[in-house]
Amino acid sequence: MTARHTIEHDANEPSRRALKIISMLTAVIVLAVSVPLVFGVNWTMRQLPAELLLLICGIGLGGSAGFFLGRRDAIRQFRTPGRDE
């Protein structure tokens, strides 16, 4: 008598081992890219004068606020008058 191994796995889905390998590769790639990127951005920001850095941050903050306020107004224009949703 020989024992038959049954495979209870969908052929279209990756196995657990494949998922583990994919997740480990993803983690390694993310760390390999993010660590130098963070140090590079940090070094670049330290080289800039404080006034320029404040100007860049102010423009980014103002642009973001303007974008979201504009989106809010764009959503409000499609409401039917007299109907609260």
NORCOR-V871904 format. One record per run of one state. SS is the DSSP state (@ for helix, = for strand, . for the rest). FROM is the first residue (numbers start at 0). TO is the last residue. Records with the same first field share a line. If there is no record, write none. Layout:
SS->FROM-TO + FROM-TO
//
This chain:
.->0-14 + 47-48 + 76-84
@->15-46 + 49-75
//
